Amino acid sequence: MKVLFGVDVGGTDIKLGAFDWKSQKLLKKWAIKTDLSNEGKQIIPDVAKEIQSYLCENALSEADVYGIGMGIPGPVDKDGNVEVCVNLFWNNFNPAEEMRKFFPHAYIQAGNDANVAALGEFVQGAGRKYKTMMLITLGTGVGGGIILNGDIVLGASGLAGEIGHIAVGSKDSGNCNCGNCGCVDQFASATGIVRRMKKILAENEGVSQLRKMRDFTAKDVCEQAKKGDPLAVKCVEFCMGVLGRAMAIFAHAFDPEVFVIGGGVSGAGALITNAIYKEYKKNFFLTDKKNNIILAELGNDAGIIGAAALVSEEGKFGYII
């Protein structure tokens, strides 16, 4: 039996999935802790060891491994090179080449984690009914991945889809980690929502349940907004409005059929999508037909599903530079 492996490498955990090559059925999923010691040099050997253990447990050999796809939390070029990945301490590193040392006969590819998750939603999730889509992930940061007719849009430096660093927000937010100011990441991320909420509470005397919470989260802000807390509503509408304006820019640039919203913050559902759409439609011109904005469906499995899809058939999913 030929097996595919999808690997979603994160700074804290590494998620793995084993898939049947023919049916694309998920056979097993599991996770291990990310070993960041020695500049992350143990990460690929650890993943290889996990794959080898799976093969042993299921009476399979290395010849049964059709492909291994990997999602990496940083820019990855078409050749699989990672110039810098701060979360993993990688510099000028090619994870696909390293993995080939363990599985020389397997088809192996690596891609940016947001791009890979977008591919997952495209093949099995919310984007499966469309030909063009953009996934936007709202978590600790804001990521994005673009799919056009089954191909991942990569860009010259692997930076295509980085909507988190479009600067369309307020300039009073300080500097983003990228060095710019007013980036979407500073508002629409989970950390950005909390930061903005604290600013609103400090500048307004209105009643809010959040004042009673010492260390509230973005989830707390969204839950209070759902309950009608006026300051929480103000925060969500402002932060998602920043994202909506950035999405209008992307819509004018490449006009996807659908925007898919994923990541932890998307758990707030219609509260988030409605706030995004309210500002998006104010800033999207030239046509009355607006692109759909829907919620992702695969949750934390998008990364492993997309990584497996990346190698489901050699050459099937390519890159647009």
BAFI-3210 file (N, C-alpha, C; in Angstrom, 3 decimals, decimal comma, padded with zeros to 6 digits):
// residues 321
n [1|2|3|4|5|6|7|8|9|10|11|12|13|14|15|16|17|18|19|20|21|22|23|24|25|26|27|28|29|30|31|32|33|34|35|36|37|38|39|40|41|42|43|44|45|46|47|48|49|50|51|52|53|54|55|56|57|58|59|60|61|62|63|64|65|66|67|68|69|70|71|72|73|74|75|76|77|78|79|80|81|82|83|84|85|86|87|88|89|90|91|92|93|94|95|96|97|98|99|100|101|102|103|104|105|106|107|108|109|110|111|112|113|114|115|116|117|118|119|120|121|122|123|124|125|126|127|128|129|130|131|132|133|134|135|136|137|138|139|140|141|142|143|144|145|146|147|148|149|150|151|152|153|154|155|156|157|158|159|160|161|162|163|164|165|166|167|168|169|170|171|172|173|174|175|176|177|178|179|180|181|182|183|184|185|186|187|188|189|190|191|192|193|194|195|196|197|198|199|200|201|202|203|204|205|206|207|208|209|210|211|212|213|214|215|216|217|218|219|220|221|222|223|224|225|226|227|228|229|230|231|232|233|234|235|236|237|238|239|240|241|242|243|244|245|246|247|248|249|250|251|252|253|254|255|256|257|258|259|260|261|262|263|264|265|266|267|268|269|270|271|272|273|274|275|276|277|278|279|280|281|282|283|284|285|286|287|288|289|290|291|292|293|294|295|296|297|298|299|300|301|302|303|304|305|306|307|308|309|310|311|312|313|314|315|316|317|318|319|320|321]
n.u [000,847|000,654|001,650|000,979|002,460|001,604|002,946|002,913|004,749|005,360|006,314|005,995|004,673|004,673|002,599|001,457|000,292|-000,891|-001,759|-003,808|-002,619|-004,174|-006,947|-006,840|-007,581|-007,491|-005,399|-004,128|-003,474|-001,228|000,845|003,955|006,329|008,130|011,526|013,716|016,352|019,898|019,751|017,438|018,113|017,377|014,815|013,964|015,165|013,675|011,058|011,403|012,000|009,536|007,922|009,190|008,679|005,900|005,735|006,969|005,201|003,005|003,754|005,048|007,304|010,067|009,782|007,092|006,369|004,988|005,007|006,117|004,943|005,515|004,623|005,859|006,619|007,227|008,639|008,989|010,766|010,282|011,983|012,126|013,710|014,495|015,025|015,058|013,705|012,347|010,976|011,831|014,498|015,936|018,182|018,901|018,224|017,207|014,561|013,308|015,360|016,886|015,118|015,062|017,382|016,692|014,558|015,095|013,777|011,246|008,681|009,144|008,201|008,247|006,464|005,271|003,497|000,940|000,235|000,146|-001,911|-003,968|-004,123|-005,032|-007,649|-008,636|-008,668|-010,107|-011,725|-013,425|-012,985|-013,356|-015,283|-014,588|-012,534|-010,651|-009,205|-008,638|-007,051|-007,256|-005,655|-006,344|-004,655|-002,168|-000,707|-001,412|-001,972|-001,727|-002,815|-002,817|-004,710|-004,820|-006,599|-005,791|-003,100|-000,533|000,005|003,036|005,012|007,883|009,669|008,508|006,583|003,968|000,548|000,841|-001,005|-001,121|000,768|000,055|-000,273|-002,824|-004,017|-004,525|-002,076|-001,280|-000,470|002,060|005,184|005,137|006,200|007,497|008,616|007,215|004,396|001,051|000,131|-002,034|-001,723|-001,296|-003,773|-005,889|-005,044|-004,978|-003,466|-003,411|-006,098|-006,485|-004,650|-005,752|-008,216|-007,473|-006,522|-008,858|-010,378|-008,824|-009,165|-011,849|-014,708|-016,808|-019,042|-017,880|-017,591|-015,115|-013,371|-013,273|-011,756|-008,551|-006,515|-007,554|-008,508|-008,433|-010,571|-012,225|-012,876|-014,344|-016,468|-017,728|-018,462|-020,380|-022,339|-023,180|-021,655|-020,732|-018,162|-016,533|-017,723|-017,095|-014,321|-014,005|-015,246|-013,601|-011,045|-011,539|-012,439|-010,144|-008,929|-010,877|-010,573|-008,026|-008,505|-010,119|-008,240|-006,693|-008,670|-009,106|-006,684|-006,335|-008,810|-010,331|-012,612|-013,565|-013,024|-011,585|-011,887|-009,867|-008,176|-007,656|-009,150|-011,263|-013,127|-015,119|-017,036|-019,873|-019,821|-017,277|-017,006|-019,123|-018,357|-016,004|-016,979|-018,588|-016,854|-015,311|-017,014|-017,375|-015,051|-014,495|-014,593|-015,602|-017,167|-020,416|-020,672|-019,712|-016,976|-017,243|-017,217|-016,270|-016,252|-013,487|-013,202|-011,695|-010,197|-007,583|-006,588|-006,092|-003,476|-001,987|-003,470|-003,252|-000,473|-000,086|-001,555|000,080|001,967|000,514|000,311|002,870|003,909|001,314|000,191|001,266|003,433|002,826|004,802]
n.v [-001,199|002,140|005,097|008,421|011,183|013,911|016,783|019,189|021,656|023,336|025,965|025,071|022,567|019,631|018,499|015,455|013,443|010,412|009,165|007,321|006,677|006,326|006,793|009,089|009,040|009,743|008,030|008,008|010,415|012,436|014,054|015,648|017,140|020,090|020,120|022,519|022,784|023,228|024,949|024,080|021,776|019,193|018,766|017,727|015,084|014,091|014,067|012,247|009,973|009,534|008,911|006,597|004,960|004,719|003,254|000,873|-000,025|-000,663|-002,657|-001,849|-000,681|001,506|001,739|001,881|004,463|006,993|009,814|012,770|015,584|018,896|021,542|024,702|027,201|029,840|031,799|029,904|028,967|028,018|025,897|024,752|025,981|027,602|030,697|032,184|031,250|032,249|031,163|028,556|028,720|028,417|029,010|029,674|027,027|023,795|021,967|019,879|018,677|017,707|015,825|013,990|012,571|010,641|009,384|008,577|007,749|008,747|011,133|014,400|017,455|020,869|023,621|026,943|027,268|028,523|028,607|025,878|025,073|026,453|025,010|022,624|023,330|023,873|021,401|019,633|021,048|024,097|025,409|023,668|023,713|025,634|027,358|029,315|030,756|032,328|031,714|032,960|033,122|033,547|033,826|033,673|035,317|036,861|035,087|034,148|032,451|031,772|030,231|029,407|027,970|025,421|025,725|026,875|030,211|031,635|033,679|035,809|035,705|033,963|035,216|035,804|036,474|037,343|038,784|039,727|041,664|043,886|047,287|048,906|049,890|051,740|054,159|054,359|052,131|051,337|049,718|046,957|043,495|043,084|045,461|047,495|049,763|049,756|047,417|044,738|042,481|043,531|044,076|042,273|039,804|037,382|038,360|041,012|041,801|041,634|043,571|045,873|045,937|046,462|049,035|050,379|050,055|051,556|054,095|054,623|055,069|053,403|050,699|047,375|043,877|042,886|044,404|043,229|041,054|039,834|038,808|038,721|037,067|036,932|035,353|035,752|038,451|038,290|036,663|038,331|040,362|039,057|038,884|041,429|043,430|046,703|047,913|045,780|045,008|047,267|046,948|044,503|045,151|047,218|045,969|043,798|045,283|046,505|044,247|043,684|045,870|045,369|042,960|043,852|045,170|042,982|041,661|043,393|043,017|040,247|038,971|036,615|033,808|033,197|034,071|032,410|032,095|031,230|029,739|030,315|032,597|032,658|031,022|032,467|032,761|033,983|036,504|037,457|037,202|038,826|041,350|041,701|041,713|043,973|046,194|045,478|045,551|048,255|049,105|047,789|048,116|048,764|046,565|045,271|042,753|040,879|039,086|035,872|035,390|033,132|030,646|028,594|024,984|022,800|023,111|022,416|020,405|021,223|021,847|019,375|017,955|019,559|019,479|016,788|016,706|018,203|016,426|014,389|013,550|013,442|016,506|017,390|019,487|022,664|025,606|029,074|031,579]
n.w [000,000|-000,947|000,699|001,787|003,453|005,436|006,794|009,249|010,286|013,218|015,543|018,118|018,134|016,030|013,603|012,258|009,548|008,180|005,031|002,771|-000,435|-002,816|-002,176|-000,675|001,936|005,396|007,482|009,932|012,479|014,305|016,806|017,687|019,931|019,039|018,562|019,185|019,668|019,009|016,768|015,449|014,094|014,651|013,878|011,266|011,290|013,481|012,462|010,368|011,850|013,111|010,916|010,025|012,228|012,032|009,650|010,432|012,434|010,921|009,237|006,881|004,291|003,373|000,675|000,332|000,763|-000,882|-001,009|000,793|002,220|003,379|005,559|006,292|008,711|007,418|004,671|001,680|-001,145|-004,663|-005,008|-002,603|-000,739|002,321|003,265|005,635|008,734|011,418|013,611|013,748|013,802|011,458|008,785|005,442|004,540|003,385|003,803|002,386|000,901|003,020|004,091|002,033|002,387|004,161|002,961|000,083|-002,260|-002,309|-003,238|-002,434|-001,012|000,103|001,550|002,267|005,347|005,448|002,747|002,222|003,949|002,715|000,337|001,404|002,263|-000,238|-001,603|000,048|001,778|002,599|000,201|-001,888|-003,900|-005,625|-008,099|-007,765|-004,897|-001,688|001,301|004,539|007,531|010,894|013,611|016,100|014,527|011,318|008,466|004,959|001,989|-001,476|-004,021|-007,370|-009,808|-008,920|-008,476|-006,295|-005,538|-005,476|-005,781|-006,385|-004,247|-002,528|-001,029|-001,673|-000,942|001,655|003,498|006,052|006,357|004,975|005,104|006,318|008,474|011,584|012,470|015,050|016,324|016,895|016,011|013,781|013,933|011,570|011,013|009,827|010,147|011,316|010,201|009,057|010,625|013,140|014,108|013,303|014,169|016,889|019,035|018,286|018,494|021,277|022,110|020,943|022,257|024,895|024,591|023,866|026,209|027,944|026,960|027,048|029,151|029,372|030,383|030,664|030,617|030,300|031,745|034,178|033,841|034,214|032,517|029,682|026,594|022,942|022,276|024,483|024,083|021,693|022,527|024,401|022,704|021,172|023,074|023,198|024,375|024,229|023,931|023,313|020,908|019,414|019,280|017,839|015,390|014,510|014,296|012,521|010,454|009,496|008,356|006,412|004,652|003,671|002,362|000,301|-001,240|-002,087|-003,531|-005,680|-006,872|-007,611|-007,684|-006,411|-006,339|-003,833|-000,424|002,216|005,619|008,261|011,140|014,704|015,639|013,889|014,954|016,104|014,237|012,477|013,618|013,103|010,243|009,345|010,295|008,864|006,205|006,181|006,095|003,950|001,664|001,435|000,346|-001,973|-005,335|-008,761|-009,586|-008,866|-008,005|-005,380|-003,915|-002,364|001,180|003,433|006,093|007,109|006,963|007,806|010,104|012,426|010,864|008,299|007,545|007,516|005,653|003,361|003,021|002,426|000,058|-001,539|-002,426|-003,519|-006,100|-008,274|-009,439|-009,825|-008,281|-008,652|-008,667|-009,015|-010,102]
ca.u [000,000|001,385|001,220|001,418|002,574|001,497|003,628|002,694|005,794|005,151|007,358|005,748|004,329|004,689|001,462|001,711|-000,840|-000,626|-002,895|-003,771|-002,296|-005,248|-008,217|-006,547|-008,182|-006,600|-005,249|-003,732|-002,862|-000,625|001,697|005,112|006,876|009,193|012,825|014,370|017,762|020,902|019,238|016,388|018,666|016,805|013,415|013,769|015,391|012,555|009,928|011,758|011,878|008,106|007,443|009,752|007,941|004,589|005,946|007,258|003,971|002,017|004,409|005,345|008,708|010,304|009,293|005,654|006,179|004,911|005,440|006,100|004,783|005,753|004,283|006,894|006,156|008,057|008,694|009,677|010,736|009,819|012,934|012,075|014,690|014,020|016,092|015,041|012,482|012,728|010,375|012,550|015,932|016,536|018,706|019,426|018,034|016,253|014,033|013,005|016,620|017,268|014,230|015,431|018,474|016,068|013,639|015,606|012,934|009,922|008,459|009,156|008,091|007,957|005,841|004,855|002,373|-000,343|-000,045|-000,194|-003,253|-004,890|-004,289|-005,884|-009,039|-009,007|-008,922|-011,051|-012,449|-014,395|-012,708|-013,368|-016,239|-014,132|-011,288|-009,708|-009,559|-007,578|-007,243|-006,681|-005,641|-006,299|-004,171|-001,208|-000,469|-002,339|-001,313|-002,578|-002,367|-003,641|-004,780|-005,413|-006,740|-005,048|-001,697|-000,235|000,695|004,198|005,707|009,323|010,401|007,675|005,841|002,609|-000,513|001,138|-001,952|-000,882|001,700|-000,493|-000,473|-004,042|-004,600|-004,165|-000,631|-001,005|-000,318|003,460|005,788|004,899|007,437|008,167|009,256|006,267|003,443|-000,324|-000,118|-003,212|-001,305|-001,355|-005,159|-006,781|-004,537|-005,466|-002,725|-003,817|-007,425|-006,294|-003,965|-006,702|-009,228|-006,881|-006,462|-010,232|-010,756|-008,079|-009,605|-013,290|-015,183|-017,996|-019,084|-017,500|-017,229|-013,691|-012,633|-013,186|-010,851|-007,164|-005,777|-008,527|-007,996|-009,248|-011,811|-013,052|-013,369|-015,382|-017,627|-018,426|-019,080|-021,602|-023,322|-023,599|-020,763|-020,491|-016,744|-016,027|-018,226|-016,275|-013,006|-014,097|-015,561|-012,419|-009,977|-011,936|-012,554|-008,798|-008,776|-011,786|-009,972|-006,909|-009,082|-010,581|-007,041|-006,371|-009,719|-008,819|-005,448|-006,435|-010,223|-010,660|-014,034|-013,938|-012,081|-011,869|-011,317|-009,554|-007,399|-008,383|-010,102|-012,429|-014,104|-016,217|-018,056|-020,498|-019,398|-016,068|-017,234|-020,003|-017,562|-015,088|-017,723|-019,120|-015,834|-014,853|-017,892|-017,197|-013,771|-014,350|-015,311|-015,545|-018,267|-021,344|-020,564|-018,688|-016,449|-017,765|-016,362|-016,814|-015,388|-012,760|-013,889|-010,816|-009,570|-006,150|-006,179|-005,834|-002,051|-001,521|-004,173|-002,627|000,893|-000,212|-002,008|001,231|002,727|-000,413|000,635|004,028|003,684|-000,096|000,029|002,479|003,563|002,840|005,813]
ca.v [000,000|003,389|006,022|009,810|011,795|015,356|017,244|020,613|021,980|024,564|026,275|024,353|021,181|019,163|017,610|014,511|012,652|009,370|009,093|006,347|007,403|006,255|007,381|010,297|008,866|009,905|006,764|008,312|011,713|012,541|015,235|015,574|018,443|020,572|020,258|023,687|022,823|023,169|025,701|023,329|020,720|017,896|018,718|016,792|013,720|013,680|013,749|011,001|008,894|009,278|008,224|005,245|004,221|004,378|002,178|-000,348|-000,443|-001,123|-003,651|-001,210|-000,359|002,822|001,684|002,164|005,907|007,673|011,196|013,468|017,023|019,614|022,949|025,358|028,534|030,902|031,772|028,779|029,206|026,891|024,793|024,262|026,665|028,501|031,666|032,393|030,863|032,656|030,299|027,269|029,045|027,960|030,001|029,056|025,595|023,152|020,809|018,771|017,988|016,969|014,669|013,011|011,748|009,525|008,702|009,010|007,345|009,354|012,480|015,248|018,892|021,736|024,886|027,789|026,614|029,120|028,129|024,462|025,011|026,893|023,862|021,680|023,799|023,818|020,035|018,883|021,909|025,105|025,888|022,571|023,969|026,804|027,237|030,289|031,089|032,779|031,390|033,909|032,495|034,508|033,180|034,562|036,286|036,748|034,505|034,032|031,593|031,954|029,114|029,733|026,775|024,289|026,065|027,821|031,427|031,716|034,954|035,725|035,404|033,138|036,094|036,078|036,155|037,809|039,869|040,237|042,787|045,028|048,354|049,684|050,184|052,952|054,310|054,487|050,769|051,007|048,974|045,527|042,707|043,171|046,766|048,484|050,243|049,715|046,169|043,951|041,577|044,240|044,266|041,133|038,610|037,231|039,310|042,352|042,066|041,890|044,861|046,944|045,971|047,146|050,454|050,885|050,116|052,642|055,378|054,770|054,789|052,575|049,424|046,190|042,728|042,628|045,114|042,336|039,956|040,288|038,406|038,241|036,624|037,329|034,590|036,461|039,673|037,898|036,166|039,486|041,071|038,309|039,184|042,815|044,374|047,729|048,153|044,595|045,130|048,311|046,366|043,508|045,827|047,955|045,036|043,070|046,284|046,616|043,082|043,856|046,806|044,673|041,972|044,583|045,389|041,714|041,357|044,179|042,533|038,951|038,631|035,206|033,521|033,104|034,211|031,453|032,609|030,157|030,120|030,302|033,699|032,379|030,286|033,376|032,586|035,085|037,778|037,856|037,378|039,980|042,565|041,810|042,043|045,332|047,138|045,010|046,009|049,701|049,392|047,000|048,844|048,303|045,643|045,069|041,356|040,752|037,752|035,233|035,313|032,002|030,091|027,360|023,789|021,704|023,366|022,134|019,374|021,809|021,795|018,037|017,573|020,294|018,978|015,514|017,012|018,741|015,306|013,299|013,086|014,257|017,531|017,765|020,827|023,420|026,959|030,203|032,518]
ca.w [000,000|-000,999|001,743|001,773|004,766|005,497|008,007|009,525|011,255|013,970|016,498|019,372|017,828|014,647|013,347|011,175|009,086|007,179|004,125|001,682|-001,668|-003,811|-001,731|000,108|003,256|006,538|008,203|011,308|012,708|015,628|016,949|018,568|020,289|018,162|019,211|018,595|020,060|017,946|015,617|014,771|013,239|014,992|013,430|010,155|011,779|014,335|011,579|009,677|012,836|013,305|009,716|010,070|013,265|011,466|008,679|011,186|013,127|009,939|008,373|005,599|004,085|002,793|-000,708|000,354|000,945|-002,174|-000,886|002,076|002,052|004,634|005,690|007,091|009,139|006,874|003,212|001,051|-002,584|-005,478|-004,879|-001,229|000,107|003,367|003,522|007,079|009,443|012,768|014,624|013,797|013,815|010,209|007,856|004,219|004,817|002,484|004,527|001,467|000,624|004,230|004,222|000,997|002,903|004,869|002,039|-001,229|-003,382|-002,157|-003,767|-001,235|-001,253|001,241|001,193|003,386|006,029|005,060|001,393|002,316|004,546|001,660|-000,554|002,121|002,164|-001,653|-002,071|000,880|002,710|002,174|-001,148|-002,866|-004,978|-006,366|-008,850|-007,218|-003,515|-000,783|002,704|005,487|008,853|011,995|014,829|016,763|013,471|010,191|007,295|003,776|000,904|-002,672|-004,951|-008,657|-010,664|-008,380|-008,254|-005,223|-005,980|-004,601|-005,872|-006,655|-003,018|-001,659|-000,116|-002,149|000,008|003,011|003,769|007,402|006,350|004,243|006,091|006,059|009,773|012,296|012,690|016,481|016,838|017,077|014,912|013,626|013,980|010,270|010,939|009,327|011,154|010,835|009,470|009,399|011,695|014,414|014,493|013,076|014,853|018,262|019,875|017,889|019,071|022,708|022,236|020,629|023,306|026,059|024,244|023,934|027,625|028,574|026,414|027,216|030,509|029,288|031,105|029,909|031,438|030,125|032,793|035,335|033,502|034,307|031,310|028,709|025,298|021,785|022,377|025,463|023,440|020,739|023,283|024,967|021,579|020,845|024,123|023,052|025,058|023,207|023,705|022,619|019,532|018,785|019,023|016,765|014,128|014,062|013,899|011,321|009,397|008,920|007,491|005,278|003,700|003,021|001,446|-000,878|-002,048|-002,719|-004,506|-006,875|-007,486|-008,317|-007,848|-006,157|-006,200|-002,432|000,672|003,278|006,870|009,194|012,313|015,971|015,770|013,051|015,754|016,453|013,211|011,753|014,218|012,394|008,805|009,134|010,516|007,726|004,987|006,312|005,620|002,636|000,586|001,304|-000,290|-003,196|-006,369|-010,155|-009,875|-007,754|-007,591|-004,355|-003,695|-001,161|002,372|004,184|007,123|006,812|007,456|008,217|011,403|012,539|009,904|006,980|007,252|007,129|004,420|002,278|002,829|001,716|-001,303|-002,254|-003,004|-003,820|-007,452|-008,621|-010,446|-009,952|-007,730|-008,926|-008,162|-009,945|-009,618]
c.u [000,880|000,783|001,792|001,535|002,492|002,045|003,455|003,645|005,513|006,265|007,205|005,508|004,493|003,545|001,794|000,435|-000,381|-001,899|-002,704|-003,595|-003,456|-006,495|-008,051|-007,161|-007,130|-006,579|-004,908|-003,212|-002,342|000,287|002,848|005,560|008,015|010,468|013,598|015,845|018,672|020,386|018,256|016,874|018,079|015,405|013,198|014,075|014,262|011,344|010,187|011,596|010,412|007,524|007,941|009,045|006,571|004,719|006,163|006,002|002,952|002,604|004,627|006,836|008,847|009,828|007,802|005,350|006,169|005,446|005,347|006,027|004,924|005,321|005,238|006,439|007,087|008,075|009,527|009,615|010,370|010,743|012,983|013,049|014,011|015,161|016,200|013,692|012,760|012,181|011,109|014,060|016,658|017,013|019,325|019,415|017,011|015,727|013,713|014,268|017,068|016,421|014,584|016,598|017,931|015,171|014,001|014,702|011,527|009,882|008,297|009,111|007,800|007,338|005,531|003,591|001,016|-000,739|-000,510|-001,593|-004,309|-005,158|-005,179|-007,349|-009,538|-009,393|-009,992|-011,936|-013,387|-014,190|-012,866|-014,329|-015,776|-012,832|-010,218|-010,150|-008,355|-007,961|-006,557|-006,784|-005,442|-005,924|-003,293|-000,786|-001,521|-001,559|-002,271|-001,959|-003,340|-003,553|-005,483|-005,403|-005,855|-003,585|-001,569|000,493|001,810|004,818|007,199|010,133|009,607|006,796|004,416|001,583|-000,273|000,282|-001,733|000,016|001,352|-000,807|-001,679|-004,704|-004,136|-002,664|-000,280|-000,738|001,125|003,977|005,417|006,241|008,210|008,901|008,347|005,328|002,040|-000,660|-001,389|-002,921|-001,460|-002,777|-005,987|-006,281|-005,133|-004,770|-003,119|-005,165|-007,303|-005,652|-004,931|-007,758|-008,713|-006,811|-007,851|-010,687|-010,074|-008,603|-011,097|-013,702|-016,404|-017,876|-018,700|-017,100|-015,733|-012,837|-012,417|-012,213|-009,417|-006,390|-006,750|-007,845|-008,867|-010,586|-012,762|-013,667|-014,521|-016,641|-018,421|-019,099|-020,379|-022,717|-023,767|-022,773|-020,334|-019,017|-016,091|-016,475|-017,393|-014,909|-013,045|-014,347|-014,360|-011,360|-010,313|-012,161|-011,218|-008,564|-009,647|-011,223|-008,812|-007,420|-009,612|-009,413|-006,677|-007,407|-009,510|-007,602|-005,629|-007,826|-010,540|-012,168|-014,469|-012,750|-012,516|-011,146|-011,113|-008,727|-008,281|-009,437|-011,367|-013,488|-015,275|-017,289|-018,550|-020,140|-018,209|-016,356|-018,128|-019,231|-016,576|-015,836|-018,232|-018,124|-015,346|-015,704|-017,812|-015,975|-013,522|-015,219|-015,252|-016,650|-019,146|-021,285|-019,403|-018,248|-017,023|-016,733|-016,976|-015,792|-014,716|-013,470|-012,969|-010,128|-008,076|-005,658|-005,819|-004,374|-001,579|-002,196|-003,551|-001,218|000,870|-000,642|-000,867|002,015|001,829|-000,184|001,727|003,717|002,248|-000,351|001,333|002,457|003,468|003,788|005,410]
c.v [001,246|004,397|007,405|010,295|013,311|015,815|018,756|021,004|023,333|024,783|025,564|022,872|020,902|018,181|016,727|013,768|011,635|009,186|007,969|007,115|007,430|007,027|008,730|010,233|009,012|008,615|006,986|009,731|011,763|013,766|014,941|016,991|018,808|020,772|021,380|023,792|022,740|023,773|024,888|022,184|019,345|017,705|017,674|015,352|013,202|013,287|012,428|009,804|008,525|008,524|006,785|004,381|003,802|003,214|000,844|-000,904|-001,047|-002,078|-003,107|-000,927|001,036|002,881|001,997|003,652|006,569|009,097|011,723|014,957|017,709|021,074|023,588|026,775|029,668|030,808|030,601|029,016|027,937|025,682|024,227|024,921|027,607|029,455|031,959|031,964|031,090|031,720|028,976|027,450|028,516|029,160|029,277|027,530|025,039|021,889|019,618|017,976|017,155|015,713|013,590|012,126|010,514|008,698|009,102|008,684|007,964|010,729|013,398|016,716|019,619|023,027|025,681|027,229|027,200|028,687|026,682|024,292|025,449|025,752|022,810|022,060|023,715|022,407|019,309|019,755|022,890|025,576|024,847|022,796|025,097|026,510|028,186|030,671|031,675|032,386|032,455|033,291|033,556|033,776|034,143|035,666|036,101|036,240|034,423|033,131|031,693|030,720|029,580|028,483|025,615|024,549|027,059|029,016|031,709|033,112|034,759|035,317|034,535|033,937|036,392|035,668|036,649|039,026|040,483|041,452|043,825|046,100|049,205|050,098|051,510|052,982|054,424|053,129|050,400|050,213|047,502|044,802|042,768|044,494|047,872|048,897|050,227|048,480|045,482|043,040|042,223|044,418|042,986|039,835|038,537|038,218|040,744|042,742|042,400|043,261|046,014|047,081|046,698|048,646|051,084|051,028|051,283|054,012|055,636|054,377|053,878|051,265|048,285|045,088|042,434|043,355|044,227|041,181|040,466|040,000|037,842|037,921|037,173|036,596|035,259|037,720|039,329|037,403|037,319|040,309|040,393|038,604|040,645|043,833|045,438|047,988|046,973|044,610|046,145|047,759|045,418|044,191|046,602|046,999|044,268|044,021|046,509|045,461|043,218|044,789|046,148|043,646|042,633|044,871|044,112|041,353|042,138|043,638|041,221|038,339|037,151|035,008|033,588|033,387|033,231|031,917|031,459|030,666|030,227|031,378|033,432|031,569|031,147|033,413|033,851|036,448|038,337|038,138|038,576|041,292|042,784|042,332|043,484|046,354|046,774|045,595|047,524|050,053|048,605|047,614|048,115|047,332|045,515|043,641|041,200|039,295|037,178|035,274|034,248|031,494|028,809|026,179|022,759|021,909|023,071|021,081|019,941|021,673|020,426|017,575|018,272|019,812|017,651|015,746|017,517|017,644|014,131|012,710|013,997|015,222|018,001|019,184|021,588|024,790|027,960|031,238|033,941]
c.w [000,000|-000,019|001,489|003,199|004,630|006,832|008,136|010,655|011,908|014,969|017,814|019,126|016,342|014,487|012,152|010,820|008,066|006,359|003,119|000,371|-002,658|-003,390|-001,044|001,520|004,341|007,341|009,673|011,374|014,142|015,660|017,900|018,890|019,331|018,967|018,513|018,973|018,843|016,644|014,784|013,911|013,520|014,415|012,331|010,570|012,664|013,496|010,865|010,612|013,057|012,114|009,684|011,106|012,765|010,497|009,390|011,842|012,171|008,901|006,958|005,507|003,491|001,336|-000,796|000,546|-000,429|-002,057|000,535|001,783|003,387|004,535|006,681|007,465|008,713|005,363|002,694|-000,459|-003,347|-005,403|-003,464|-000,286|001,093|003,696|005,008|007,624|010,920|013,839|014,791|013,854|012,581|009,389|006,674|004,340|003,845|003,157|003,636|001,151|001,822|004,393|003,198|001,432|003,616|003,947|000,604|-002,409|-003,326|-002,831|-002,561|-001,647|000,048|000,730|002,440|004,016|005,659|003,653|001,405|002,920|003,533|000,685|000,089|002,024|000,724|-002,076|-001,255|001,763|002,049|000,740|-002,237|-004,034|-005,906|-007,115|-008,323|-005,815|-002,796|000,619|003,536|006,872|009,927|013,275|015,586|015,813|012,399|008,982|006,133|002,734|-000,255|-003,570|-006,220|-009,531|-010,212|-008,130|-007,102|-005,823|-004,987|-004,591|-006,011|-005,436|-002,051|-000,719|-000,566|-001,102|001,412|003,362|005,151|007,426|005,297|005,279|005,707|007,361|010,338|012,545|014,181|017,134|017,148|015,900|014,952|013,730|012,670|010,106|010,441|010,456|010,555|010,043|009,953|010,586|013,073|014,931|014,423|013,687|016,253|019,185|019,555|018,460|020,553|022,912|021,999|021,716|024,536|025,820|024,351|025,387|028,328|028,154|026,590|028,625|030,523|030,046|030,177|030,873|031,359|031,157|034,016|035,101|033,462|033,017|030,279|027,384|024,170|021,807|023,361|024,845|022,492|021,451|023,885|023,867|021,165|021,834|024,099|023,799|024,042|022,919|022,987|021,158|018,766|018,402|017,834|015,423|013,602|013,522|012,629|010,147|008,706|007,949|006,246|004,220|002,948|002,025|000,180|-001,815|-002,800|-003,784|-005,796|-007,613|-008,240|-008,314|-007,623|-006,089|-004,738|-001,528|001,764|004,535|007,847|010,359|013,545|016,109|014,967|013,785|016,199|015,375|012,557|012,325|013,446|010,919|008,500|009,280|009,375|006,499|005,007|005,757|004,227|001,514|000,388|000,464|-001,567|-004,280|-007,721|-010,532|-008,641|-007,228|-006,614|-004,222|-002,401|-000,041|003,276|005,187|006,656|007,470|008,116|009,562|011,375|011,557|008,531|006,584|006,803|005,851|003,223|001,978|002,084|000,271|-002,170|-002,974|-003,391|-005,200|-007,976|-009,753|-010,563|-009,451|-007,894|-008,282|-009,305|-009,369|-010,005]
res [m|k|v|l|f|g|v|d|v|g|g|t|d|i|k|l|g|a|f|d|w|k|s|q|k|l|l|k|k|w|a|i|k|t|d|l|s|n|e|g|k|q|i|i|p|d|v|a|k|e|i|q|s|y|l|c|e|n|a|l|s|e|a|d|v|y|g|i|g|m|g|i|p|g|p|v|d|k|d|g|n|v|e|v|c|v|n|l|f|w|n|n|f|n|p|a|e|e|m|r|k|f|f|p|h|a|y|i|q|a|g|n|d|a|n|v|a|a|l|g|e|f|v|q|g|a|g|r|k|y|k|t|m|m|l|i|t|l|g|t|g|v|g|g|g|i|i|l|n|g|d|i|v|l|g|a|s|g|l|a|g|e|i|g|h|i|a|v|g|s|k|d|s|g|n|c|n|c|g|n|c|g|c|v|d|q|f|a|s|a|t|g|i|v|r|r|m|k|k|i|l|a|e|n|e|g|v|s|q|l|r|k|m|r|d|f|t|a|k|d|v|c|e|q|a|k|k|g|d|p|l|a|v|k|c|v|e|f|c|m|g|v|l|g|r|a|m|a|i|f|a|h|a|f|d|p|e|v|f|v|i|g|g|g|v|s|g|a|g|a|l|i|t|n|a|i|y|k|e|y|k|k|n|f|f|l|t|d|k|k|n|n|i|i|l|a|e|l|g|n|d|a|g|i|i|g|a|a|a|l|v|s|e|e|g|k|f|g|y|i|i]
***
